[in-house]
Amino acid sequence: MPVMQVERQTDSNPAGVEGLLERRYSPYAFSPRPVEPEKLRQLFEAARSAPSSYNEQPWRFVVARREDAEGFGRLLDTLVDQNRKWARNAPVLVLSVAKVDFTHSGQPNRHAWYDVGQAAAYLTLQATELGLYVHQMAGFDPVKARQLLSIPEGYEPAAMMAVGYPGETESLPEALRQSGSTRRPRKPLDTLLFEGTWARPWSPAVGDSSSTGIQ
Amino acid sequence: MPVMQVERQTDSNPAGVEGLLERRYSPYAFSPRPVEPEKLRQLFEAARSAPSSYNEQPWRFVVARREDAEGFGRLLDTLVDQNRKWARNAPVLVLSVAKVDFTHSGQPNRHAWYDVGQAAAYLTLQATELGLYVHQMAGFDPVKARQLLSIPEGYEPAAMMAVGYPGETESLPEALRQSGSTRRPRKPLDTLLFEGTWARPWSPAVGDSSSTGIQ
């Protein structure tokens, strides 16, 4: 198993995508402040602009704001206990759903989940720019989600997202106070990249121009 | 099948994520200009900063620059003919690969492809900011990719990406000249969004504050 790198904490605040990626994290503590409807709209506009295989756009989203106690309760009920504890304080919950077959052919779409992931990523970066944060969760029951939210066959519940402004970590259960504000470590680039074949690990930072070799 | 909306072409050039998403498209024509190593590094830094289920970071990338004729040829060989025609002129090809089981448990990672999609999306937006464009392709042979690139069991070839600066569409085969520079239509938001249950379509733009209803 590769060694993890702990990200450097920097005081810099670079502009653009790099800055957004540095600011982005998955909070456990949310402010009770509601998310403005116009900002919610911007999040989903970002999501739907993602590219997708055959332009299928296999992403769907079930959205629930806390004001809608019934809808919010349904999404909350699908979460595992550990997530329900903190996610109940988020102003918005969103379940992403993947349409797993192509509309044009009925054949399985190999990239349905991949493309829903792309849409979620665009949503997340748009959120970060607006001062909103997104905490995605695998910890929910997809079978229960299908039942409670009436999700039809051909669609699969993908990931749950809590969306909102960040809140005070004092409001968190003890176990989450530490983990809620730190970025989890990332694997070093040279364990993720290969050059032209899996047999040759690669790092673009080291001896780049001469490492191409062979021909 | 829902009606598609053709995106408005605007003269505006908004800053930030919205502007990046507006500029982003998947070109067929690439400039022969190589991609600077430092920019390549920035693309993969963006990719590896993506969130993932259990922080598994299931993304891997096999990268080939045209200068590496052998490696580049291997990636090119996995493409379907239709993609090979134009992708051979891209300065960089990248195959994204998904690690489909969790490292900590050996159990299937339901979100492996979703998370690789997120990493690809971060890479793509970072590229757009740097003036680079990414054209992702489903049209390649994953079995051939596994063989030619020595991808081990437990990993699945996900998507091929051509990366580079945009080029002159005059260099394209006739059939691609039109399609190469236009954004494909997107489904309207109200066909993608549901409020609290699949039974209730939702649009955040229309009558928002009063549409929550029920409670």
Contacts between the chains, C-beta under 8 A, distances in Angstrom:
chain1	res1	chain2	res2	distance
A	1	B	103	5.9
A	16	B	129	5.3
A	17	B	20	7.2
A	17	B	46	6.4
A	17	B	122	7.8
A	17	B	125	5.3
A	17	B	126	4.7
A	17	B	129	4.8
A	18	B	42	7.3
A	18	B	45	7.8
A	18	B	46	7.3
A	18	B	126	7.2
A	20	B	17	7.2
A	21	B	46	5.9
A	21	B	49	4.5
A	21	B	122	6.5
A	21	B	126	7.7
A	22	B	49	7.8
A	24	B	49	7.5
A	24	B	51	7.8
A	26	B	51	5.9
A	37	B	204	5.3
A	37	B	205	7.9
A	37	B	208	3.9
A	37	B	209	6.6
A	38	B	204	7.8
A	40	B	204	4.7
A	41	B	189	7.4
A	41	B	204	4.1
A	41	B	205	5.4
A	42	B	18	7.3
A	44	B	189	5.7
A	44	B	192	7.0
A	44	B	193	6.0
A	44	B	204	6.6
A	45	B	18	7.8
A	45	B	189	7.1
A	46	B	17	6.4
A	46	B	18	7.3
A	46	B	21	5.9
A	47	B	192	7.8
A	48	B	186	5.3
A	48	B	187	6.8
A	48	B	189	6.4
A	48	B	192	6.0
A	49	B	21	4.5
A	49	B	22	7.8
A	49	B	24	7.5
A	49	B	186	6.7
A	50	B	121	6.5
A	51	B	24	7.8
A	51	B	26	5.8
A	51	B	124	7.6
A	51	B	136	6.0
A	53	B	138	4.2
A	53	B	159	8.0
A	54	B	138	7.3
A	55	B	184	4.5
A	55	B	185	7.6
A	57	B	186	6.6
A	57	B	187	5.3
A	57	B	192	7.4
A	59	B	192	6.4
A	60	B	192	5.5
A	60	B	193	7.6
A	60	B	194	7.0
A	61	B	192	6.3
A	61	B	193	5.4
A	61	B	194	7.0
A	62	B	193	8.0
A	62	B	194	4.6
A	62	B	195	7.6
A	62	B	196	7.0
A	62	B	197	6.9
A	62	B	198	6.5
A	63	B	193	6.0
A	63	B	194	6.9
A	63	B	195	5.8
A	63	B	196	7.5
A	63	B	202	6.2
A	63	B	204	7.8
A	64	B	195	7.0
A	64	B	196	4.6
A	65	B	212	6.6
A	67	B	212	5.3
A	68	B	195	7.0
A	68	B	196	5.3
A	68	B	212	4.6
A	68	B	213	7.6
A	68	B	214	6.3
A	68	B	215	6.8
A	69	B	214	7.7
A	69	B	215	4.6
A	70	B	196	6.5
A	70	B	214	5.1
A	70	B	215	5.6
A	71	B	195	6.2
A	71	B	196	1.9
A	71	B	197	6.3
A	71	B	200	8.0
A	71	B	214	7.4
A	72	B	196	7.0
A	74	B	196	6.2
A	74	B	197	6.5
A	75	B	196	7.3
A	98	B	114	8.0
A	103	B	1	6.0
A	110	B	138	6.7
A	111	B	113	7.4
A	111	B	117	7.7
A	111	B	138	5.5
A	111	B	158	7.6
A	111	B	159	6.5
A	113	B	111	7.5
A	113	B	113	4.1
A	113	B	114	4.5
A	113	B	117	6.9
A	114	B	98	8.0
A	114	B	113	4.5
A	114	B	114	6.7
A	114	B	116	6.0
A	114	B	117	3.7
A	114	B	120	7.4
A	114	B	158	6.0
A	114	B	159	6.4
A	115	B	117	6.0
A	116	B	114	6.0
A	116	B	117	6.9
A	117	B	111	7.7
A	117	B	113	6.9
A	117	B	114	3.7
A	117	B	115	6.0
A	117	B	116	6.9
A	117	B	117	2.8
A	117	B	118	4.4
A	117	B	120	7.9
A	117	B	121	7.1
A	118	B	117	4.4
A	118	B	118	6.8
A	118	B	120	6.3
A	118	B	121	4.1
A	118	B	124	7.8
A	119	B	121	7.9
A	120	B	114	7.4
A	120	B	117	7.9
A	120	B	118	6.2
A	121	B	50	6.5
A	121	B	117	7.1
A	121	B	118	4.1
A	121	B	119	7.9
A	121	B	121	3.5
A	121	B	122	5.8
A	122	B	17	7.8
A	122	B	21	6.5
A	122	B	121	5.8
A	122	B	125	7.4
A	124	B	51	7.6
A	124	B	118	7.8
A	125	B	17	5.3
A	125	B	122	7.4
A	125	B	125	6.2
A	126	B	17	4.8
A	126	B	18	7.2
A	126	B	21	7.7
A	129	B	16	5.3
A	129	B	17	4.8
A	136	B	51	6.0
A	136	B	53	8.0
A	138	B	53	4.2
A	138	B	54	7.2
A	138	B	110	6.7
A	138	B	111	5.5
A	148	B	197	7.8
A	149	B	194	7.7
A	149	B	196	7.8
A	149	B	197	5.2
A	149	B	198	5.5
A	150	B	197	5.5
A	150	B	198	4.3
A	150	B	199	5.2
A	151	B	198	5.2
A	152	B	198	6.7
A	158	B	111	7.7
A	158	B	114	6.0
A	159	B	53	8.0
A	159	B	111	6.5
A	159	B	114	6.4
A	184	B	55	4.6
A	185	B	55	7.6
A	186	B	48	5.2
A	186	B	49	6.7
A	186	B	57	6.6
A	187	B	48	6.8
A	187	B	57	5.2
A	189	B	41	7.4
A	189	B	44	5.7
A	189	B	45	7.1
A	189	B	48	6.4
A	192	B	44	7.0
A	192	B	47	7.8
A	192	B	48	6.0
A	192	B	57	7.4
A	192	B	59	6.5
A	192	B	60	5.5
A	192	B	61	6.4
A	193	B	44	6.1
A	193	B	60	7.5
A	193	B	61	5.4
A	193	B	62	8.0
A	193	B	63	6.0
A	194	B	60	6.9
A	194	B	61	7.0
A	194	B	62	4.6
A	194	B	63	6.9
A	194	B	149	7.7
A	195	B	62	7.6
A	195	B	63	5.8
A	195	B	64	7.0
A	195	B	68	7.0
A	195	B	71	6.1
A	196	B	62	7.0
A	196	B	63	7.5
A	196	B	64	4.6
A	196	B	68	5.3
A	196	B	70	6.4
A	196	B	71	1.9
A	196	B	72	7.0
A	196	B	74	6.1
A	196	B	75	7.4
A	196	B	149	7.8
A	197	B	62	7.0
A	197	B	71	6.4
A	197	B	74	6.5
A	197	B	148	7.8
A	197	B	149	5.2
A	197	B	150	5.5
A	198	B	62	6.5
A	198	B	149	5.5
A	198	B	150	4.3
A	198	B	151	5.2
A	198	B	152	6.7
A	199	B	150	5.3
A	202	B	63	6.2
A	204	B	37	5.3
A	204	B	38	7.8
A	204	B	40	4.7
A	204	B	41	4.1
A	204	B	44	6.7
A	204	B	63	7.8
A	205	B	37	7.8
A	205	B	41	5.4
A	208	B	37	3.9
A	209	B	37	6.7
A	212	B	65	6.7
A	212	B	67	5.4
A	212	B	68	4.7
A	213	B	68	7.7
A	214	B	68	6.5
A	214	B	69	7.9
A	214	B	70	5.2
A	214	B	71	7.5
A	215	B	68	6.9
A	215	B	69	4.7
A	215	B	70	5.5
